């Protein structure tokens, strides 16, 4: 199975995986509106891959098979100052 990866024009570090290049039929319109104009990053055979950079390959394969797309969003940013205060027992 081929997989096309697009980056978001509006959301940094947000990527959309679809089964075919330029085929967004399975992606909800609300998601595409939020995502902005998709910018192609790469197309590759998913079956030959064992790992992906930031995404769990098993989740990507399952999502593509079930819903036709996978949305990769960046992990939430950690507030190091709040964590440090909490470790010292200081309340915000």
VMD Tcl script that draws the C-alpha trace (Angstrom):
set ca {
  {0.00 0.00 0.00}
  {1.33 3.42 -0.94}
  {0.96 6.27 1.48}
  {1.09 10.00 0.77}
  {2.05 12.39 3.55}
  {1.04 16.05 3.58}
  {1.98 18.80 5.99}
  {-0.47 21.40 7.17}
  {-0.23 24.96 5.92}
  {-1.90 26.19 9.13}
  {-0.81 23.90 11.95}
  {2.93 23.43 12.54}
  {4.19 19.84 12.82}
  {0.80 18.45 11.77}
  {0.72 15.80 9.04}
  {-2.02 14.00 7.15}
  {-1.46 10.49 5.79}
  {-3.73 9.30 2.94}
  {-3.80 6.15 0.79}
  {-3.34 7.88 -2.55}
  {-1.61 11.04 -3.66}
  {-4.04 13.99 -3.90}
  {-7.01 11.81 -2.87}
  {-8.80 13.38 0.10}
  {-12.21 11.75 -0.42}
  {-12.14 10.00 2.97}
  {-10.98 13.05 4.93}
  {-13.82 15.03 6.58}
  {-14.30 18.54 5.22}
  {-14.03 20.04 8.71}
  {-10.60 18.47 9.10}
  {-9.45 19.74 5.70}
  {-10.68 23.25 6.58}
  {-8.67 23.19 9.82}
  {-5.65 21.63 8.08}
  {-5.45 24.20 5.31}
  {-4.02 23.54 1.86}
  {-2.17 20.21 2.09}
  {1.47 20.41 1.02}
  {2.92 17.11 -0.24}
  {5.92 15.92 1.76}
  {6.46 12.41 0.38}
  {4.92 9.26 -1.07}
  {6.25 5.89 0.04}
  {5.26 2.21 0.24}
  {3.88 1.73 3.75}
  {4.11 -2.06 3.57}
  {7.93 -1.94 3.33}
  {8.31 0.25 6.41}
  {8.74 -1.07 9.94}
  {8.86 2.30 11.68}
  {7.93 5.92 11.09}
  {9.50 9.02 12.60}
  {6.88 10.27 15.07}
  {3.87 8.05 14.37}
  {3.14 4.49 15.44}
  {3.15 2.55 12.17}
  {0.52 0.07 13.41}
  {-1.86 2.96 14.18}
  {-1.19 4.55 10.80}
  {-1.90 1.29 8.95}
  {-5.07 0.65 10.99}
  {-6.38 4.19 10.49}
  {-5.71 4.10 6.74}
  {-7.51 0.76 6.45}
  {-10.49 1.78 8.62}
  {-11.06 5.45 7.86}
  {-8.82 6.18 4.88}
  {-6.57 8.74 6.58}
  {-4.39 9.30 9.64}
  {-3.79 12.66 11.29}
  {-0.48 13.14 13.11}
  {-0.48 16.04 15.55}
  {2.51 17.18 17.61}
  {2.68 16.18 21.27}
  {1.61 18.89 23.72}
  {4.37 21.20 24.85}
  {5.61 20.69 28.37}
  {5.78 23.72 30.63}
  {9.12 23.11 32.33}
  {8.66 26.00 34.76}
  {5.35 24.60 36.03}
  {6.87 21.14 36.39}
  {9.81 22.54 38.34}
  {7.53 24.54 40.64}
  {5.41 21.45 41.20}
  {8.49 19.38 42.07}
  {9.41 22.02 44.67}
  {5.88 22.02 46.08}
  {5.15 25.56 44.88}
  {1.60 26.20 43.70}
  {1.00 28.39 40.64}
}
mol new
graphics top color blue
foreach p $ca { graphics top sphere $p radius 0.5 }
foreach p [lrange $ca 0 end-1] q [lrange $ca 1 end] { graphics top cylinder $p $q radius 0.2 }
display resetview
